[in-house]
């Protein structure tokens, strides 16, 4: 019985299992995704990227122009709209596998098409769409209330800009947030402003926990920091535990540029996969 092809990659150490599945033949159940992402009983990852033809999977917006759709799942098996680090890994795969001629093309996501450019050094720039300020709310970390700016980057974020060092926050336990404001969960970013064009960030992702990076989160962080300065356009580098990315935010547009790396490829045991149901 033939195995199931996979690749393992990461964008600034936000890691993913990528499953080539052009014709949408794999049944990607929450149980299978969760087992695959488990770092003891599976390969270990922050999420799964399924590579599927847009025409084979009725999941994205009907006006998509992308041939390929990024079917993204969080580590707990839940479906997510977008992943800025994941789409960079996804785009590099499409070019290296010969599925896109490159260097510029659209990738379909549940948040809409994301146009990408794969550079000669294999870093990737992603046009992330609008980063929209939607209000304010509060996150509770270790009993401490932290005010934050709510930002929509195709998925929900709450960004808390802090004066004290974000590295001192204890994120081992899940922070709390207002479920009436964020009924489908929220990604929580904790940010230090290091300069007019430099931020440092930690992130607690819904359905995953603390991760080494979050692409949409870095865009949200820059948008929130600009908003708190009273402006709505600008650019910044963002240092995260997994590395550094560059973000620009404009009126109704934003971009994210960072690395995309592959570390392994192989086959999943199909009997293991089928037993998970």
ABEGO torsion letter per residue (X at the ends): XBBBBBBBBBBGGBBBBBBBBAAGABBBBAAAAAAAABAAABAEBABBBBBBBAAABBABBAABABABBBBBBBAAGBBBABBAAAAAAAAAAAAAAGABAOABBBBBBAAEBBBBBBBAAGBBBBBAEBBBBAEBBBBBBGGBBBBBBBBBAGBBBBBBBBABBAAABBAABBBBBBAAABAAEBBBBBBBBABAABBBBBBBBBGAEBBABBAAAAAAAAAAAAAAAGBABEBBBBBBAAEBBBBBBBBGBBBBBBBBBBABBEBBBAAAAAAAX
